[in-house]
Amino acid sequence: MTHQAWPWPAGAATGIGSLPGTDIAEAQRIVLGELPALPHPAELPARGPGADLIGRTAGLLVELPVELYAARWRIAPRPGRDLRRARDLMERDLDQLAEQAEEYAGPVKVQVGGPFTLAAALELPIGGRLLGDPGAVRDLAGSLAEGVREHVAAVTRRLPRASVLLQLDEPSLPTVLAGRVPTESGFGTHRAVESGAAAALLRTVVEAAGVPTVVHCCAPDVPLELIRSAGAVGVALDLSLVTDLDPLGEAIDAGLGLLAGAAPTRPPSPGRAPTSAEVADRVRQLWDRLGFPRRRLAEQVVVTPACGLAGAPPQYARAVLTACRDAGRRLAED
């Protein structure tokens, strides 16, 4: 593999995005304090609709307004109150990030939902998921690509000295590819999306962003080759769900960066957070099993929690971020 410059410093750690609670100023302070090498805007889904992954991302769509209907997001005839709320929350979050990280000059990671997770969640105006209409999925990807481009530009304006790294959250991608997304009735499933077509639509968003992009998927069967062929520089996954090491080894060998989800999102039975030594060991053991030289580890891998921390107790969430940060430093010292 040719040597490449990664869009993060060696020994970096970051969060997946979500945290518990509703106080954005406090959450952003925690992220900047605990994850100084690769911070991100804090996401607080507990604030309600519009602060969730789907609502947040749907608020970025261009010329494709959304609204809430029976507690689900659907395409709307015109922009309304629900969309305004989602956009206001995002605006407030970015203002908070800018205020606290004004002088920050390193990489910053921003998270948005990916096109397939969005297509599997958003409803058409007449009912049924967008995923059931291939033309609508293409339109959605185009709208998201434009929205992501504008979002990246908005972050860059607010943090002019920082460099942006985009994270596309695609938890539904494996079920979309496997044809396991249920239809409205619950009796059937939507037809599987062919992987070449999926890669092409994902690439549309990656290329429009114009910044290095990682795809996050904390589900089993992450399609690593598809993610790499879509132009992503890295993949974020939950290490506890990796059952077959060969595809991961091949992807890393081919130059894909790894955001290694190595710390559980909920406290295991004794209730304590893992130590940084335990988190570092977990990453090291995987790397050694893959057979790669240790000198590449701290450069190619970023330490993260297994997934978002929205459901974790606040003290535990903070302790996990600290453990990830210190684990990254340990790996850099190896």
BELURDA-V702016 format. One record per pair of residues at least 12 apart in sequence whose ideal C-beta (glycine too) atoms are under 8 Angstrom apart, sorted by the first residue. I is the first residue (numbers start at 0). J is the second residue. D is the distance in whole Angstrom. If there is no record, write none. Layout:
I/J/D
I/J/D
//
This chain:
0/252/6
0/253/7
0/254/6
1/254/8
3/254/6
5/232/8
5/256/6
5/298/6
5/299/7
6/106/6
6/162/7
6/164/5
6/210/8
6/211/4
6/232/6
7/36/7
7/37/5
7/106/5
7/164/7
7/256/8
7/301/6
8/36/5
8/37/8
8/105/7
8/106/8
9/297/4
9/298/5
9/331/5
10/36/7
10/297/5
10/327/5
10/328/5
10/330/6
10/331/3
10/332/8
11/36/4
11/37/4
11/106/8
11/301/5
11/302/8
11/327/6
12/34/6
12/36/7
12/37/7
12/301/6
12/302/4
12/303/7
12/320/8
12/323/4
12/324/5
12/326/7
12/327/4
13/34/5
13/36/8
13/37/4
13/38/7
13/39/6
13/108/6
13/258/7
13/301/6
13/302/8
13/303/6
13/323/8
14/30/6
14/34/6
14/39/6
14/41/8
14/303/7
14/304/6
14/307/8
14/308/7
14/320/6
14/323/8
15/110/7
15/166/8
15/215/6
15/217/7
15/235/7
15/260/7
15/303/6
15/304/6
15/306/6
15/307/5
15/308/7
16/39/6
16/40/8
16/41/8
16/42/5
16/110/4
16/166/7
16/168/7
16/307/6
17/41/8
17/42/4
17/43/7
17/44/6
17/52/8
17/307/3
17/308/6
17/309/4
18/30/7
18/41/5
18/42/7
18/43/6
18/307/8
18/308/5
18/309/6
18/316/6
19/43/8
19/45/6
19/308/7
19/309/6
19/310/7
19/311/6
19/312/7
19/313/5
19/316/6
20/43/6
20/45/6
20/313/6
21/43/6
21/45/5
21/46/5
22/43/8
23/41/6
23/43/6
23/46/8
23/91/7
23/92/6
23/95/5
24/95/6
24/99/8
26/41/4
26/43/6
27/40/7
27/41/5
27/92/8
27/95/5
27/96/6
27/99/5
28/99/6
29/41/7
29/316/8
29/317/6
29/320/7
30/320/7
31/99/6
31/100/6
31/103/8
33/317/7
33/320/4
33/321/5
33/324/6
34/320/6
34/323/8
34/324/6
35/105/8
35/324/7
36/105/7
36/106/8
36/324/8
36/327/7
37/105/7
37/106/6
37/107/8
37/108/6
37/164/7
37/301/6
38/100/7
38/103/7
38/107/6
38/108/7
39/107/7
39/108/4
39/109/7
39/110/6
39/166/8
40/92/5
40/93/7
40/96/5
40/107/8
40/109/6
40/110/7
40/154/8
41/92/7
42/55/7
42/92/8
42/110/7
42/307/7
42/309/7
43/309/7
44/309/5
45/309/7
46/88/7
48/67/6
48/70/8
48/81/7
48/84/7
48/85/8
49/81/7
49/84/4
49/85/3
49/87/8
49/88/5
50/85/8
50/88/5
52/112/5
52/116/7
52/168/6
53/72/5
53/112/6
53/116/8
53/117/7
53/120/5
53/121/7
54/67/8
54/72/6
54/81/8
54/85/5
55/85/6
55/88/7
55/89/6
55/111/7
55/112/7
56/111/5
56/112/4
56/117/6
56/143/7
56/168/8
57/72/5
57/82/8
57/85/7
57/112/8
57/117/7
57/121/7
58/82/6
58/85/3
58/86/5
58/88/8
58/89/6
59/89/7
59/111/6
59/143/7
59/146/4
59/147/7
59/149/7
59/150/5
60/139/7
60/142/5
60/143/6
60/146/5
61/142/5
61/145/4
61/146/5
61/149/7
62/142/6
63/138/7
63/139/7
63/142/4
64/76/8
64/77/6
64/78/4
64/79/7
64/82/5
65/81/7
65/82/6
65/85/8
65/121/7
66/79/5
66/80/8
66/81/5
66/82/7
67/81/5
68/122/7
71/120/8
71/122/6
72/120/7
72/121/5
72/122/7
73/121/6
73/122/4
73/123/7
73/124/6
74/121/7
74/122/7
74/123/6
74/124/5
74/129/7
75/124/7
76/124/7
93/153/6
93/154/7
93/157/6
94/157/8
96/154/8
96/157/7
96/158/7
97/157/4
97/158/6
100/158/6
100/161/7
101/158/8
102/160/7
103/158/6
103/160/7
103/161/5
104/160/4
104/161/6
105/161/6
105/162/7
106/161/7
106/162/5
106/163/8
106/164/5
107/154/7
107/158/6
107/161/5
107/162/7
107/163/6
107/164/7
108/163/8
108/164/5
108/165/8
108/166/6
108/213/8
109/150/7
109/151/7
109/154/5
109/163/6
109/164/7
109/165/6
109/166/7
110/166/4
110/168/6
110/215/7
111/143/8
111/146/8
111/147/6
111/150/7
111/165/7
111/166/7
111/167/6
111/168/7
112/167/7
112/168/5
112/169/8
113/167/4
113/168/6
113/169/4
113/172/7
113/201/7
113/204/7
113/214/7
114/136/7
114/139/6
114/140/4
114/143/5
114/200/5
114/201/7
114/203/8
114/204/6
115/130/8
115/136/8
115/169/6
115/171/6
115/172/5
115/175/5
115/192/7
115/197/7
115/200/8
115/201/8
116/168/6
116/169/5
116/170/6
116/171/4
116/172/7
117/129/8
117/139/6
117/143/7
118/130/4
118/135/8
118/136/5
118/139/6
118/175/7
119/171/4
119/174/7
119/175/6
119/180/5
119/189/8
120/171/7
121/139/7
123/135/7
126/183/6
127/182/7
127/183/5
128/180/7
128/182/8
128/183/7
128/189/7
130/175/7
130/180/6
130/189/5
130/192/8
131/182/7
131/189/5
131/190/8
136/192/8
136/200/7
137/200/7
140/200/4
140/201/8
140/203/5
140/204/6
141/203/7
143/204/6
144/203/5
144/204/5
144/206/8
144/207/4
144/208/8
145/207/7
147/165/7
147/204/6
147/207/6
147/208/5
148/207/5
148/208/6
148/209/7
151/163/5
151/165/6
151/208/5
151/209/7
151/210/6
162/210/8
163/210/5
164/210/6
164/211/5
164/212/8
164/213/7
165/205/8
165/208/5
165/210/5
165/211/7
165/212/4
165/213/7
166/212/7
166/213/5
166/214/8
166/215/5
166/235/7
167/201/7
167/204/7
167/205/7
167/212/6
167/213/7
167/214/5
167/215/7
167/231/8
168/215/5
168/216/8
169/201/8
169/214/5
169/215/7
169/216/5
170/215/8
170/216/6
170/217/6
170/218/5
171/218/8
172/197/7
172/214/8
172/216/6
172/218/8
172/221/8
172/222/6
172/225/8
173/216/7
173/218/5
173/219/7
173/220/4
173/221/7
173/222/7
174/218/7
175/189/8
175/191/7
175/192/5
175/197/7
176/191/6
176/192/6
176/194/6
176/197/6
176/222/6
176/225/8
177/191/6
177/220/7
178/190/6
178/191/3
178/192/8
194/222/7
194/225/5
197/222/8
197/225/6
198/225/5
198/228/5
198/229/5
199/229/8
201/214/7
201/225/7
201/226/7
201/229/4
201/230/8
201/231/8
202/228/8
202/229/4
202/230/5
205/229/6
205/230/4
205/231/6
206/230/6
211/232/4
211/233/8
212/230/7
212/231/5
212/232/6
213/231/6
213/232/6
213/233/4
213/234/6
213/235/6
213/256/7
213/258/6
214/226/5
214/229/7
214/231/5
214/233/8
214/234/6
214/235/7
215/234/8
215/235/4
215/236/8
215/258/7
216/234/7
216/235/7
216/236/6
217/235/8
217/236/6
217/237/4
217/240/7
217/260/6
217/305/6
217/306/4
217/307/8
218/240/7
219/240/5
219/242/7
221/234/6
221/236/5
221/240/8
223/246/5
223/247/6
223/249/8
223/250/4
223/255/7
224/246/7
224/249/8
224/250/7
226/250/8
226/255/7
227/250/6
227/253/6
227/254/8
227/255/5
231/255/7
232/255/7
232/256/5
233/255/6
233/256/3
233/257/6
233/258/6
233/301/8
234/250/7
234/255/6
234/256/7
234/257/6
234/258/7
235/257/8
235/258/4
235/260/7
235/303/6
236/257/8
236/258/7
236/259/8
236/260/6
237/260/4
237/305/4
237/306/6
238/259/6
238/260/6
238/261/5
238/281/6
238/282/8
238/285/6
238/305/7
239/260/8
239/263/8
239/305/6
241/285/7
244/285/8
244/288/6
244/289/6
247/289/7
248/289/5
248/290/7
248/291/8
251/289/6
251/291/7
251/299/7
252/291/8
256/299/6
256/300/7
256/301/7
257/299/6
257/300/5
257/301/7
258/300/8
258/301/5
258/303/5
259/281/8
259/282/5
259/285/7
259/300/5
259/301/7
259/302/6
259/303/6
260/303/5
260/304/6
260/305/4
260/306/6
261/278/5
261/281/4
261/282/5
261/302/6
261/303/7
261/304/8
261/305/7
261/323/7
261/326/7
262/278/5
262/302/8
262/303/8
262/304/5
262/305/6
262/319/5
262/322/6
262/323/6
262/326/8
263/304/8
263/305/6
263/319/8
264/304/6
264/305/5
264/306/5
264/307/7
264/308/6
264/310/7
264/311/6
264/319/8
265/310/7
265/311/6
265/315/8
266/311/8
266/312/7
266/315/5
270/315/8
272/315/6
272/318/4
272/319/5
272/321/8
272/322/6
273/319/7
273/322/5
274/322/6
275/321/8
275/322/5
275/323/8
275/324/8
275/325/3
275/326/4
275/328/8
275/329/6
276/326/8
276/329/7
277/322/8
278/302/6
278/322/5
278/323/6
278/325/8
278/326/4
279/302/8
279/325/8
279/326/4
279/327/8
279/329/4
279/330/6
282/296/7
282/300/6
282/302/6
282/326/7
282/330/6
283/296/7
283/330/7
283/333/8
286/300/7
293/333/6
296/330/6
296/333/7
297/327/7
297/330/5
297/331/4
297/333/7
300/330/7
301/327/7
302/323/5
302/324/8
302/326/5
302/327/4
302/330/7
303/323/6
304/319/5
304/320/7
304/323/6
308/320/8
//
